[in-house]
Amino acid sequence: MFRLMSPLLLGLALALGTASAHSQSLNPRWLGTWKSAEDTLTVTDKGFKVDQEQCKWSDTRPTPGKTCRAYYEASVSKEQLVKLLDGAEAAIKRQSADTGLKLKPADKQRMRERLTRSRQALAQVSSGKFKTVALMTADGRGDCDNVYFVDKESLYLVIDCKQAPETAALRAYARQP
């Protein structure tokens, strides 16, 4: 037989259910060790470790503090990534044409190679939106917006520097066994 909950218990159950549904704990699909050509990222339910920097997981967007924090940030779409890399390519072309900058051939080559690797990574990304994780260091987010997202079996890092659009990149990470 059914027993009806008191209005107070029903309200509490609904409130707890709502709190759980909006919880910002880290999704288990992020967990593991991920490797790119440039670095290694280890994700646990306690936080992110990028090379030697340890960032503790935060259920909400933190304010700059004494330690690095990882937290969910806004979503990113493949269309936004296309625009970001198109902007990087245009900035690289402008810099290459600007005789006042005098970019070294090796610098131009590195920028082109980074853009090529980014476009290769982008080709593997599904359509749609992806929830991102950002890292906030003790001094804030820094000059660039760097966010991570997971799609299929890969993790990606989006690097977006508004003051230096030619440095925008998309880096792919593979899960390590």
Summary of the structure (lengths in Angstrom):
residues: 177
radius of gyration: 20.5
end to end distance: 50.0
largest distance: 83.5
contacts: 461
relative contact order: 0.17
helix: 34%
strand: 33%
